[in-house]
Structures are given as C-alpha cells and as structure tokens.
Amino acid sequence: MRKTLLAAAIALATCASSHAAPAATDTLAHDIFKQLIEINTTDSVGSTTDAAKAMQKRFLDAGFAPKDAQVLVGANPKRGNLVARLRGSGKHKPVLIIGHLDVVEAKREDWTVDPFTFIEKDGYFYGRGTQDMKNSDAVATAALLRLKREGFVPDRDIILALTADEEGGTDNGVDWLLKNHRDLVEAEFALNPDSGGVDADAGKPVALSVDATEKLYADYELEATDAGGHSSLPRPANPIYEVSEALARLGKSSFPFELNAVTRAWLEHMQKIEDGARAKDIKAVLATPPDADAIARLSTDARYNSVLHTTCVATRLDGGHANNALPQRATAIVNCRILPGHSPEEVRQDLIKIFAAPKVTVRYIDTITDKRLDVGSERKALPPPPPRKDVFDALNAVAGKMWPGVPIVVDMATGASDSVYTMAAGIPTYGFNGAAIDRDDVRAHGRDERLRVKAFDDSAEFYYRYLKTLTGGK
C-alpha cells in the first residue's frame, strides 16, 4: 500500500467522538466463551469439530436454516469447521468473518489454573484461548445470534467461518474451505478479529490497531547425524553439539533493520504516545539515515524488535536415543516471522550463513503438508489491501463512541494469521477486534492466558455495534 493510502486510512479512522457508551455484560457472549474455552481444541488431543458442532447447535436453535449453519470436515474428522450465514437483503456482496477454533498446546503443570476450565478471578477470565482467539470467536458468534434475535436484516450476507488448524496441524480450515467450498465463503472482503485489537495500559485503551499487513510464518528443521557409539568413548563429532552451537550463533545474531510504509506509520504514532528516551529513540529510528544505536536500544524490547526485523527463534530441540550412547541424531525447530518482501527460501539461506555449521542440514517445513523440503517457498507476504471507506467509516463511528479520543492506527502484525489465505484468494482482509489487552500483559500462546472481564464485555458490544453499522440494514 502506498503511504498516501495509509495516511488516508488513518485520517479517516481517527476517533473524534466525546461520548463513551458503557458496554453491558452480554450473558450470551459469556456463555459461549465459557463453552468454547472448555472444549479442548489443541492439535494433539483436541477437536475443533466438537467446538464447531457446539456452535452449530446454537445457530440452529436460534432459527438459522441447516444450510446456513454447516459443519464441514475434510480428511481429519477432528478438524472440522463451521460456516454460518446471516442472510441479508443482497444489496451488497457478503462480508466474511474468519476465526480459528484451535488453540496452542497448554500443560496443566505449567499453569497456576486449569487451562481448559473457564475461570473468573480478580477481574479476569482465565483459560487457553482467552486472548487467542476464542474470545473473538465467542463475540462474533454472539453478535450474529443477537442480530438474528432482533430480526435485523443486513444489506449484505454476513458469513462467519470458525475454522481448524491456524495454530498448528496440517488441516488449515480457511485454506481448505477456499479450495473445497469457495461458494460458502465467497465474499467482497473479510474481517479477521485474530489480528489488531485495542492496545491498553493498565486497562486504559491507548490505540485501536488495524493490521494492514503481516509477517510471513516459516518453520525450519535443523538436523545433524553421526554413527554414534558408546558414551565412554566420546569424540568431537556429536550431533547435539553441532545443533546446539548453530542455535547459539542464532541467539547472538539479528536480521537487518527494515521499515515499510505500514511500520513507519505505526512508529510515527508510537512516537506520540511513548515518552522520554523511548520517544527520542523512535524519532532517531525514523530519521534519514536511521540511528544505529537507537535501533539497537529499541530492539531490546520484543515488540519493537519484531517490527524492525525478521525474527527467528529456536522453539524445539531433540537429540540422542539413550543415556549411555553417543547421539546418532539431533534436531531442532527454528520458527521465523519474515518481514514483507522476503521469502522463506531467502531466510533459509540466511540461516545457513548464520549457523556456519556444514554438518547441520537446514530444511524448510511446508506449513500445509508438514514435509521437510531442501528448498523453501519463494512466496512473500502480500501487499496490504486498499483501505475501504465503508470498513473504516463504521470503525470510526463505533470506536469513536466507545473509546473517545483513542486513535485508530494501521500496523503490521508481527505474527501471522489466516488472512494470508483470504488475501491470496483475492479477498481483501482487515484485522481488528475490540478486546483491550495491556501492552505488558500479552499472554497469547503463554502461561496463564487471561483477558479482563470488562475487555471482553466491551469487545462483545463493539463487534455487535460494528457489524450493525457496517451492514446498514433494518
């Protein structure tokens, strides 16, 4: 996206209203949230099909026709998807909402609470998926049910796809639906509440981020092998040492600093809300040429580091086969989040140089098939979609009333989402939601994941109002 378009979108989306409307607790949304959290949807032992069927029942009980609340399952019976449709007047083409039902693995022994029991304490909801992203699944489901209950007829069909395997596994639901049931999810544009959101400090919103682009996800496997032998006769050729030393070099390395139109616009906003030395460093990074010392200081913060660089980190390590034997094999997984403009194969070559380990093989892991490939993908992150006036007008109107004076900021997602599939299919996709999460309390994928009760209630009210405003209707 050209910077002029970004500036237009940001200007269009500036919240100006001075009257905040309190969000009422939505019992329906709470009930759905609890139900989803307590259905285990991890890749290892869980089932998104169970969650999809549970939501299907809610839609059918609310009066949706069976053809408008379908559970669709591919090769894996546990990786089901739900596609629900609130019928509109047909004045405009449909809007698609995508949200993944699966969650990252969570071990009970790592948490202070049971990750698959919905717990409310100290003003927070706890459970795996409270931030990523069963909160938004519940909010979107509740919004459609509420609109149906009111007899609201939108000016376009609203399609909700609750899908499998965004967080892991090889049965990605959005990709599968686009390839096998395109007619059910065909839309003029899409909304992805897995992206963006309300940034807060101590519960006070400071910005509403709209993800205009995102980094590219890529996994790599490192492997070293040897003949092995008796552990009483050690020798330098040790696969565990080879892989470990390669990873140690990675930990001391950094990919080059880069800015694009989206991240530059985001930094310009952050310069206004940060203070002291941090604001000065951002100003120095935005200068021409950027200040290298300021880049280094900003990069010590994980959030800023991920915006300024492609990042790669070791996430898994395995080696050896017996306590009293020299290892015959050692492997590690390195996960990368790649800046737009670069491909997985380009990064694979960069990693080989960083590892400087001739005995370590570096293979790209295909995200769909899970196959190890000697050559990585050449695809790159797609350019941002053009800002749609109707999307941002509705966002301005609703967010301006709920969070007066809080700016709407276009940014780059430092993770990755299913927007990559809808965008590649020619469906412009915009990422945002209404859940306020403290910038220093992001627990997605981590221990004791939680979300403020008020943040959830506000997000439920926000999404209901937003869909109603976006789709006009009666």
Secondary structure by P-SEA (a helix, b strand, c coil): ccaaaaaaaaaaacccccbbbbbcccaaaaaaaaaaaacccccccccaaaaaaaaaaaaaaaccccccbbbbbcccccbbbbbbbbcccccccbbbbbbbcccccccccccccccccccccccccccccccccaaaaaaaaaaaaaaaaacccccbbbbbbbccccccccccaaaaaaacccccccccbbbbccccccccccccccbbbbbcbbbbbbbbbbbbbcccccccccccccaaaaaaaaaaaaaaccccccccaaaaaaaaaaaaacccaaaaaaaaaacccccaaaaaaaaccaaaaaaacbbbbbcbbbbbccccccccbbbbbbbbbccccccaaaaaaaaaaaaccccbbbbbbcccccccccccccccccccccccaaaaaaaaaaaaaacccbbbbbbbccccccaaaaaaacbbbbbbbcbbbbcccccccccbbbbbaaaaaaaaaaaaaaaaaaaccc
